[in-house]
């Protein structure tokens, strides 16, 4: 035993674990949380033209300025106010307690007025034609004003009456300027001087134009989460993350022993690296983002499993420990690289076409994949070299497991028959009952209330009946006691409600149950336009992801591999839809994230098998193709099963701790991982074999 190497290994492990713990703690204290984890309001507005010929760009700028001023008055920290497209504004307000008040303040029409020293209003915003940044006669920044006919007359009288006195300008009852009248202004054109920089002048002019030309804002999408529900979601996510990581670490340690210990240290370091990168990039962590982070832990095991299985193969082939480690990494790298690149293609497409929290999922998943490649290829290799140098590991070949004698090529036709039967059953199910689309696709309103005491659904329906909403879908949620009847929270799904209708609904429950404002835990309101756009984006995203993968696999392998892989991916997506139809689970925006994640996950599994087929074809050119495919699947089967198992362990913790919001998302992933393993082993490679042999027979007969 080499004591010096052992001491170095122990020191490195202690430093990695200690440094990782410190990095995780730092990231946890500095991480920027999304609205669904800290509470807040997300609103997507569409700016409606109020005058023909109004410039849309200028119109949005005015609306954003007004909204920002109002949000500042609310005292919201770190708000997000951004343009989306040509006519939309996205507003995110974290930490808002009174969601209804925030939406009311943001959406109301701007009020601009000029007030004299006597407190009387002189001119209102609709009497101001224009306001632009300019320069006065001395070349100093100023704001040029132009009134309409009525405003010109009123302003002329006021400037004569209040000569050498200030006239205050108010926007939404807040004074934004108080210039002194230096002359009687009868032309309807005035100049506000002493405004500071030209940037200040431009901002003041924009504020004035915003008041002069009010912009009607139509709410297209609203998502509000109360602070209490946000904290609950965060706590559940932390529990799921810790439980999932512990399960994965224990599995790797029990199954791979010394190798597993190395993998565990690499995984802990990996988690610290990912959290550190997310913090450094100031990424907003959302609930789907945490799900992506936890899921990437399960997927991060994949690279280590590929490496360890290759090392065990090299040991069984008679190599020494050191040469087996080097050969194992060399042979495994190609499969790791190709499989992760194809997964990144799906993540990139998801980031491009998704919005809001789902985009955060794509970011965390992408960072997780890149970090897992680094820790597996660099850190795990370094630790294994140190471990080999200590003499603790012996070069004895591992016990050869019983060889799986399944003829996968022959089983292919039975697998096709099984999938076809499921597909037919799915068609029958979909023809009798359509998919349970959520409001993300159909449009509608979801409201979650804490009623403060146990209740019955009949009581809720009685409250909704006078509002014409007795047919709303109702669900008890948040039950922490032993019986569902102890739940205090109700989730209501209704047709799309206007802001007034939502207020009336909340008022009815407040009257019956004596609810405080904080009882409104969650509100989501999605218009039908947004829902149809989401469906279109989902199809485009799936198409582009498929094309990208086909091109990459064709370049790295051949076109038959690429087409066979895409067919099996579509099979996995269809199976997810079939089971969602069977189980009547809700199909929402996070389902799209789940589908594209499984597309990446399944292609990852398939690529590993394809890589082994490519390798074996080079080594055994005269061997029958069926034997090559069977051997390749057998050689990678342990890796496929172990990777799926560790991923399912993580998903299990999300199902237990994740809560009702994430349940459809996680269920989709569970189904997808099962069918991803099934299709990779029983469909992808055998389908390629069938096509290759059929092409060969046609070539001979020709």
Buried (B, 14 or more C-beta within 10 A) or exposed (E): EBEEBBEBBEEBBEEBBEEBEEBBEBBEEEBBBBBBBBBBBBBBBBBEEEEEEBEEEEBBBBBBBBBBBBBEEBEBEEBBBEBBEEBBBBBBBBBBBBBBEBBEBBBEEBBBBBBBEEEEEBBBBBBBBBBBBBBBEEEBBBBBBBBBEEBBBBBBEBBEBBEEEBBBBBBBEEEBBEBEBEEBBEEBBBBBBEBEEBEBBBBBBBBBBBBBBBBEBBBBBBBBBBBBBBEBBBEBBEBBBEBBBEBBBEBBBEBBEBBBBBBBBBBBBBBBBBBBBBBEEEBBBBBBBBBBBBBBBBBBBBBBBBBBBBBBBBBEEEBEBBEBBBBBBEBBBBBBBBBBBBBBBBBBBBBBBBBBBBBBBBBBBBBBBBBBBBBBBEBBBEBBBBBBBBEEBEEEBBEEEEEEEBEBBEBBEEBBEBBEEBBEEBEEBBEEEEBBBBBBBBBBBBBBBBBEEBBEEEBBBEBBEEBEBEEBEBBBBBBEEEEEEEBBBBBBBBBBBEBEBBBBBBEBBBEBBEBEEBBBBBBBBBBBEBBEBBBEBBEEBBEBBBEBBBEBBBEBBBEBBBBBBBBBBBBBBBBBBBBBBBEEBBBBBBBBBBBBBBBBBBBBBBBBBBBBBBBBBEEEEEEEBBEBBBBBBBBBBBBBEBBBBBBBBBBBBBBBBBBEBBBBBBBBBBBBBBBBBBBBBBBBBBBBBBBBBEEEEEEEEE
